Amino acid sequence: MASLKTKINKGAVDDAEAPATGQAFIWDTEVKGYGLRVTSGGTKTFIVQKRIGGKDRRVTLGRYPEITAEAARKLAMTHIGEIASGNDPIAAKATEEVQAKTLREVIADYLDMGTVKASTAKDLQGTLNIHCAAWMNKPVTKITRDMVAKLHAKIGKEPNPKTGGTKMATANKVARYLKLLLNFTQEQYRTGDDLPIIASNATAVLKKRMYKVQRRTGHLEPHQIKSWWQATGDLQDSARDYLRTMLLTGLRSSEAISLKWADVDLEGRTFTVRDTKNGTDHTLPMGAWLTAMIAARPHHNEFVFSSERGRPTNRRGGIDKAAELSGLDIQKHDLRRTFLTVADAVDVPYYALKALVNHKSGSGGDVTAGYIQTSIERLRKPMQAVEDYILSAAGVTAGAEVVELREVLHGL
């Protein structure tokens, strides 16, 4: 963090060079505490910095050239004069600035930390842009418990055409995102007196008001697999193969849609999923039929399930069309649930089943699970058994006997 001293005037500001990284400071030789901050991006901002109550206080006066060097000097002298009189205009200015933080700015600051996955960031922004549009330019300090309670109730009563019910799950999701952002606000933004800009989280009003949403348990029964499989055959090839891959592997939709050719080993009959929900790379064996299907796919770009139009972003249309053609209300996560149910039906061992779907082990007191390291080859036989069962039920191959499935729905 480089710094130097000179008289800050227009010439000095114009000549100030941006540092290679970080920021540099130029301090005025005549008005102590008056300075210019220059970032590596070339942004030049006038500031005042003084030590008050044993702490360095800094306040932004304005950005150049929106404010001139002389105007900034006069403003700095005014602030410094107030400090000499026993006031703390820097703390007051800092408090004023931080209390004006809008919901839109808080979202941007939170996502700029880079601690959330891209898919989560996209969902957070999309969800709040839809349901909190009127709040985006409102200071977060103005979001009250009453506002939160009314919004949650309003969303929860809206009809959901997909389920035939209401948007209770969406209302709860909005509440969770707001709670996350308001907790971030309490931790991140402080007044000039080093106090949080909000005393409490407004979403606390929902503690006993969150909707009890019945967990979805949808999955394909053995007699339904053939109808659904045939329905996917009428889809465009990339959507068809993407959906069938999820059924045959138990992948989450985001994992399947992001699968790259560089992570597919056709010779070794494995593939690796990156950026998974639990944060680890996940390598799995492929069954014989799936290997042949992927090998036959065209290479439009780096993504396996791309079409001629480019990289896929979602397959909402594909899953809905398959549901329409088959007459079965099957959503993307229902395919993962079906995979696990089939795996249980063909007696895949519990720890192998957890490894196949990349569920974490070793928590909740399950000490033994933390010591078990399942190799890819140990998973090949279970993966092939699940594939054989599904293909047999779909009428694609003869083989595995279709027996009554035992539902394995907990934890999906």
C-alpha positions as CSV (number, residue, x, y, z in Angstrom):
1,M,0.0,0.0,0.0
2,A,2.2,2.8,-1.3
3,S,1.9,6.4,-0.1
4,L,3.6,9.8,-0.7
5,K,3.2,13.5,0.2
6,T,2.6,16.4,-2.0
7,K,0.3,19.4,-2.3
8,I,-2.9,17.9,-3.7
9,N,-4.0,20.0,-6.6
10,K,-5.4,19.3,-10.1
11,G,-2.0,18.7,-11.5
12,A,-1.0,16.3,-8.8
13,V,-4.3,14.4,-9.1
14,D,-4.0,14.2,-12.9
15,D,-0.4,12.9,-12.6
16,A,-1.2,10.3,-9.9
17,E,-0.5,6.9,-11.3
18,A,-2.5,3.8,-10.5
19,P,-0.5,1.1,-8.6
20,A,0.0,-2.3,-10.2
21,T,-2.1,-3.9,-7.4
22,G,-4.2,-2.7,-4.5
23,Q,-4.3,1.0,-3.7
24,A,-1.9,3.9,-3.2
25,F,-2.3,7.1,-1.1
26,I,-1.2,10.7,-1.6
27,W,-1.3,12.9,1.5
28,D,-1.6,16.7,1.3
29,T,1.4,18.6,2.7
30,E,-0.7,21.5,3.9
31,V,-3.9,20.0,5.3
32,K,-3.0,17.1,7.6
33,G,-5.4,14.2,7.0
34,Y,-6.5,15.3,3.6
35,G,-5.6,12.7,1.0
36,L,-6.2,11.0,-2.4
37,R,-6.7,7.3,-2.8
38,V,-5.8,5.7,-6.1
39,T,-6.8,2.1,-6.9
40,S,-5.2,-0.2,-9.4
41,G,-8.2,0.3,-11.6
42,G,-7.4,4.0,-11.9
43,T,-10.2,5.3,-9.6
44,K,-9.2,8.5,-7.7
45,T,-11.1,9.4,-4.5
46,F,-10.5,12.2,-2.1
47,I,-10.6,11.3,1.6
48,V,-10.0,12.6,5.1
49,Q,-8.4,10.4,7.7
50,K,-7.9,11.3,11.3
51,R,-7.2,9.5,14.6
52,I,-10.2,9.9,16.9
53,G,-10.6,8.1,20.2
54,G,-7.6,5.9,19.5
55,K,-8.9,4.7,16.1
56,D,-8.1,5.8,12.6
57,R,-11.3,7.2,11.0
58,R,-11.6,7.6,7.3
59,V,-14.4,9.2,5.3
60,T,-14.8,9.6,1.5
61,L,-15.2,13.2,0.3
62,G,-15.9,12.4,-3.4
63,R,-14.5,10.9,-6.5
64,Y,-12.4,12.8,-9.0
65,P,-13.4,14.5,-11.4
66,E,-16.9,14.6,-9.9
67,I,-15.4,16.8,-7.2
68,T,-12.3,19.0,-7.7
69,A,-9.2,18.9,-5.6
70,E,-9.9,22.4,-4.2
71,A,-13.5,21.6,-3.4
72,A,-12.4,18.4,-1.6
73,R,-9.7,20.5,0.3
74,K,-12.4,22.9,1.6
75,L,-14.6,20.0,2.6
76,A,-11.7,18.3,4.3
77,M,-10.9,21.5,6.3
78,T,-14.6,21.7,7.4
79,H,-14.5,18.1,8.7
80,I,-11.1,18.6,10.4
81,G,-12.4,21.8,12.1
82,E,-15.4,19.9,13.5
83,I,-13.1,17.2,14.8
84,A,-11.1,19.9,16.6
85,S,-14.3,21.1,18.2
86,G,-14.9,17.7,19.7
87,N,-17.3,16.4,17.1
88,D,-16.8,13.3,14.9
89,P,-18.1,14.1,11.4
90,I,-16.1,11.2,10.0
91,A,-18.1,8.7,12.1
92,A,-21.3,10.5,11.3
93,K,-20.5,10.5,7.5
94,A,-19.5,6.8,7.7
95,T,-22.7,6.0,9.5
96,E,-24.8,7.9,7.0
97,E,-23.1,6.1,4.1
98,V,-23.4,2.6,5.5
99,Q,-27.0,3.0,6.6
100,A,-28.0,3.9,3.1
101,K,-26.9,0.5,1.8
102,T,-29.7,-0.9,-0.4
103,L,-30.8,-4.5,-0.6
104,R,-29.3,-4.6,-4.1
105,E,-25.9,-3.4,-2.8
106,V,-26.0,-5.9,0.0
107,I,-26.6,-8.7,-2.4
108,A,-23.7,-7.5,-4.6
109,D,-21.4,-7.2,-1.6
110,Y,-22.4,-10.7,-0.4
111,L,-21.9,-12.4,-3.7
112,D,-18.6,-10.5,-4.3
113,M,-17.1,-12.5,-1.4
114,G,-17.1,-15.5,-3.8
115,T,-18.1,-17.9,-1.0
116,V,-21.3,-19.2,-2.8
117,K,-21.6,-21.4,-5.9
118,A,-22.5,-19.8,-9.1
119,S,-25.8,-21.7,-9.3
120,T,-26.7,-20.5,-5.8
121,A,-25.8,-17.0,-6.6
122,K,-28.0,-17.1,-9.7
123,D,-30.9,-18.5,-7.8
124,L,-30.6,-16.0,-5.0
125,Q,-30.5,-13.1,-7.4
126,G,-33.3,-14.5,-9.6
127,T,-35.6,-15.3,-6.6
128,L,-35.2,-11.9,-4.9
129,N,-35.4,-9.9,-8.1
130,I,-38.8,-11.5,-8.7
131,H,-40.3,-11.4,-5.2
132,C,-38.4,-8.4,-3.6
133,A,-38.3,-6.2,-6.7
134,A,-39.9,-3.3,-4.7
135,W,-37.2,-3.6,-2.0
136,M,-34.1,-3.6,-4.2
137,N,-33.4,0.1,-4.0
138,K,-34.6,0.4,-0.4
139,P,-32.0,0.7,2.4
140,V,-31.9,-2.6,4.3
141,T,-32.2,-0.7,7.5
142,K,-35.8,0.1,6.4
143,I,-36.8,-3.6,6.0
144,T,-39.0,-4.2,9.0
145,R,-40.4,-7.3,10.7
146,D,-43.9,-6.3,9.5
147,M,-42.8,-6.0,5.9
148,V,-41.1,-9.5,6.0
149,A,-44.2,-11.1,7.6
150,K,-46.5,-9.6,5.0
151,L,-44.3,-10.6,2.0
152,H,-43.9,-14.1,3.3
153,A,-47.7,-14.5,3.7
154,K,-48.4,-12.9,0.3
155,I,-46.0,-15.3,-1.6
156,G,-47.3,-18.3,0.3
157,K,-50.9,-17.7,-0.8
158,E,-50.0,-17.3,-4.5
159,P,-51.1,-20.2,-6.7
160,N,-48.5,-22.6,-8.0
161,P,-49.6,-23.9,-11.4
162,K,-46.9,-26.7,-11.3
163,T,-48.2,-28.3,-8.1
164,G,-51.8,-27.2,-8.1
165,G,-51.1,-25.8,-4.6
166,T,-49.6,-22.5,-3.5
167,K,-46.1,-21.1,-3.4
168,M,-45.3,-21.9,0.2
169,A,-41.9,-23.4,-0.6
170,T,-41.0,-20.3,-2.6
171,A,-42.1,-18.1,0.4
172,N,-39.8,-20.1,2.7
173,K,-36.9,-19.8,0.2
174,V,-37.3,-16.0,0.0
175,A,-37.3,-15.9,3.8
176,R,-34.1,-18.0,4.0
177,Y,-32.3,-15.8,1.5
178,L,-33.4,-12.6,3.3
179,K,-32.2,-14.1,6.6
180,L,-28.9,-14.9,5.1
181,L,-28.4,-11.3,3.7
182,L,-29.6,-9.6,6.9
183,N,-27.2,-11.7,9.0
184,F,-24.5,-10.6,6.6
185,T,-25.6,-7.0,7.0
186,Q,-25.3,-7.3,10.8
187,E,-21.8,-8.7,10.6
188,Q,-20.4,-6.6,7.7
189,Y,-21.7,-3.1,8.1
190,R,-20.9,-1.0,11.1
191,T,-21.7,2.6,12.1
192,G,-19.0,5.1,12.9
193,D,-19.3,4.0,16.5
194,D,-18.6,0.4,15.5
195,L,-22.2,-0.8,16.0
196,P,-24.1,-3.0,13.5
197,I,-26.4,-0.9,11.3
198,I,-29.4,-3.2,12.2
199,A,-30.0,-4.3,15.7
200,S,-31.9,-7.5,14.9
201,N,-32.7,-9.6,11.9
202,A,-36.3,-8.8,10.7
203,T,-36.8,-12.4,9.5
204,A,-36.9,-13.5,13.1
205,V,-40.6,-12.7,13.0
206,L,-41.0,-15.8,10.8
207,K,-39.6,-18.2,13.4
208,K,-43.0,-19.8,14.0
209,R,-44.6,-18.8,10.7
210,M,-42.5,-20.7,8.2
211,Y,-44.7,-23.0,6.1
212,K,-44.6,-26.7,6.7
213,V,-44.0,-27.9,3.2
214,Q,-44.6,-31.6,2.5
215,R,-41.4,-33.0,1.1
216,R,-41.8,-34.2,-2.5
217,T,-41.5,-38.0,-2.8
218,G,-42.1,-38.4,-6.5
219,H,-40.3,-41.2,-8.4
220,L,-40.9,-43.6,-11.2
221,E,-42.5,-46.9,-10.3
222,P,-41.3,-49.9,-12.2
223,H,-44.4,-50.0,-14.5
224,Q,-43.9,-46.3,-15.3
225,I,-40.3,-46.3,-16.4
226,K,-41.1,-47.6,-19.9
227,S,-43.6,-44.8,-20.6
228,W,-41.3,-42.1,-19.4
229,W,-38.3,-43.5,-21.2
230,Q,-40.3,-43.7,-24.5
231,A,-41.5,-40.1,-23.9
232,T,-37.9,-38.9,-23.7
233,G,-37.3,-40.5,-27.1
234,D,-39.4,-37.7,-28.7
235,L,-37.2,-35.0,-27.3
236,Q,-34.3,-33.3,-29.0
237,D,-31.2,-35.6,-28.6
238,S,-29.3,-33.5,-26.0
239,A,-32.4,-33.1,-23.8
240,R,-33.2,-36.8,-24.2
241,D,-29.6,-38.0,-23.3
242,Y,-29.3,-35.5,-20.4
243,L,-32.5,-36.8,-18.8
244,R,-31.7,-40.5,-19.3
245,T,-28.2,-39.9,-17.8
246,M,-29.8,-38.5,-14.7
247,L,-32.0,-41.5,-14.3
248,L,-29.1,-44.0,-14.9
249,T,-26.6,-42.2,-12.6
250,G,-28.6,-40.3,-10.0
251,L,-26.8,-37.1,-10.9
252,R,-28.3,-33.8,-9.8
253,S,-29.6,-31.7,-12.8
254,S,-26.9,-29.0,-12.3
255,E,-24.2,-31.7,-12.2
256,A,-25.4,-33.4,-15.4
257,I,-25.9,-30.3,-17.4
258,S,-22.3,-29.1,-16.5
259,L,-20.6,-32.4,-17.5
260,K,-17.7,-31.7,-19.8
261,W,-16.0,-34.0,-22.4
262,A,-12.7,-33.4,-20.6
263,D,-14.2,-35.2,-17.5
264,V,-15.4,-38.2,-19.4
265,D,-13.1,-41.3,-19.8
266,L,-14.8,-43.5,-22.4
267,E,-12.0,-46.0,-22.3
268,G,-12.0,-46.3,-18.5
269,R,-15.8,-45.9,-18.5
270,T,-15.9,-43.2,-15.9
271,F,-16.8,-39.6,-15.6
272,T,-16.1,-36.9,-13.0
273,V,-18.5,-34.2,-11.8
274,R,-17.0,-30.9,-10.7
275,D,-18.5,-28.3,-8.3
276,T,-20.8,-30.7,-6.6
277,K,-23.2,-29.8,-3.8
278,N,-20.8,-31.0,-1.0
279,G,-17.8,-29.3,-2.6
280,T,-15.8,-32.3,-3.8
281,D,-15.1,-33.8,-7.2
282,H,-17.2,-36.9,-7.8
283,T,-15.9,-39.7,-10.1
284,L,-18.3,-42.5,-11.0
285,P,-18.2,-45.6,-13.3
286,M,-20.5,-45.7,-16.2
287,G,-22.7,-48.7,-17.2
288,A,-22.1,-50.3,-20.6
289,W,-25.3,-48.8,-22.2
290,L,-24.6,-45.3,-20.9
291,T,-21.0,-45.4,-22.1
292,A,-22.2,-46.3,-25.6
293,M,-24.8,-43.5,-25.5
294,I,-22.3,-40.9,-24.5
295,A,-19.7,-42.1,-27.0
296,A,-22.3,-41.6,-29.8
297,R,-23.0,-38.0,-28.8
298,P,-21.8,-35.3,-31.2
299,H,-19.1,-32.9,-29.9
300,H,-20.7,-29.4,-30.3
301,N,-18.5,-27.8,-27.7
302,E,-16.8,-28.7,-24.3
303,F,-20.1,-29.7,-22.7
304,V,-21.4,-33.2,-23.2
305,F,-25.1,-32.3,-23.4
306,S,-24.8,-29.3,-25.7
307,S,-26.8,-28.9,-28.9
308,E,-25.9,-27.1,-32.1
309,R,-27.3,-24.0,-30.4
310,G,-24.6,-24.0,-27.8
311,R,-24.2,-24.8,-24.1
312,P,-27.3,-25.8,-22.3
313,T,-28.5,-23.6,-19.4
314,N,-31.4,-25.7,-18.2
315,R,-33.7,-28.4,-19.3
316,R,-37.0,-27.2,-17.9
317,G,-38.7,-27.6,-21.3
318,G,-37.4,-31.2,-21.7
319,I,-38.6,-32.5,-18.3
320,D,-42.0,-30.8,-18.8
321,K,-42.4,-32.2,-22.3
322,A,-41.5,-35.7,-21.1
323,A,-44.1,-35.3,-18.3
324,E,-46.7,-34.2,-20.8
325,L,-46.0,-37.0,-23.3
326,S,-45.9,-39.8,-20.6
327,G,-48.7,-38.4,-18.5
328,L,-46.4,-38.7,-15.4
329,D,-45.6,-35.8,-13.1
330,I,-41.9,-36.5,-12.9
331,Q,-39.5,-33.6,-12.1
332,K,-35.7,-33.6,-12.4
333,H,-35.0,-34.5,-8.8
334,D,-37.5,-37.4,-9.0
335,L,-35.0,-39.1,-11.4
336,R,-32.4,-39.0,-8.6
337,R,-34.9,-40.4,-6.2
338,T,-35.8,-43.2,-8.7
339,F,-32.1,-44.1,-9.0
340,L,-31.7,-44.5,-5.3
341,T,-35.0,-46.5,-5.0
342,V,-33.8,-48.8,-7.7
343,A,-30.4,-49.1,-6.1
344,D,-32.0,-50.3,-2.9
345,A,-34.2,-52.7,-4.8
346,V,-31.2,-54.4,-6.4
347,D,-29.6,-54.6,-2.9
348,V,-26.8,-52.1,-3.4
349,P,-25.0,-51.9,0.0
350,Y,-25.8,-48.8,2.0
351,Y,-22.3,-47.3,1.9
352,A,-22.0,-47.9,-1.8
353,L,-25.3,-46.3,-2.4
354,K,-24.2,-43.2,-0.5
355,A,-21.0,-43.1,-2.5
356,L,-22.9,-43.4,-5.8
357,V,-24.9,-40.2,-5.1
358,N,-22.1,-38.4,-3.3
359,H,-23.8,-38.1,0.1
360,K,-21.4,-37.2,2.8
361,S,-20.5,-39.8,5.4
362,G,-18.9,-39.5,8.8
363,S,-21.3,-37.0,10.3
364,G,-24.1,-37.4,12.8
365,G,-22.2,-39.9,14.9
366,D,-21.6,-42.4,12.0
367,V,-17.9,-42.8,12.9
368,T,-17.4,-46.0,10.9
369,A,-18.6,-44.3,7.6
370,G,-15.8,-41.8,7.9
371,Y,-13.2,-44.6,7.6
372,I,-14.7,-46.4,4.6
373,Q,-13.1,-45.3,1.3
374,T,-15.1,-46.8,-1.6
375,S,-13.1,-47.2,-4.9
376,I,-14.5,-46.5,-8.3
377,E,-14.2,-50.2,-9.3
378,R,-16.1,-51.3,-6.2
379,L,-19.0,-49.1,-7.5
380,R,-18.9,-50.4,-11.1
381,K,-21.0,-53.6,-10.3
382,P,-23.7,-51.7,-8.3
383,M,-23.9,-49.0,-11.1
384,Q,-24.3,-51.7,-13.7
385,A,-27.0,-53.4,-11.7
386,V,-29.0,-50.2,-11.5
387,E,-28.6,-49.6,-15.2
388,D,-29.6,-53.2,-16.0
389,Y,-32.8,-52.9,-13.9
390,I,-33.8,-49.5,-15.4
391,L,-33.2,-50.7,-19.0
392,S,-35.1,-53.9,-18.4
393,A,-38.0,-51.9,-17.0
394,A,-37.8,-49.5,-19.9
395,G,-38.0,-52.4,-22.4
396,V,-34.5,-51.5,-23.8
397,T,-32.8,-54.8,-22.7
398,A,-33.9,-58.1,-21.4
399,G,-32.4,-59.1,-18.1
400,A,-33.0,-57.9,-14.6
401,E,-36.3,-59.0,-13.1
402,V,-38.5,-56.0,-12.2
403,V,-39.4,-56.5,-8.6
404,E,-41.4,-54.3,-6.3
405,L,-39.4,-51.2,-5.4
406,R,-38.8,-50.3,-1.8
407,E,-39.0,-46.6,-1.4
408,V,-35.8,-45.0,-0.1
409,L,-36.8,-41.4,0.2
410,H,-35.2,-40.2,3.4
411,G,-32.4,-37.8,2.9
412,L,-32.9,-37.0,-0.8
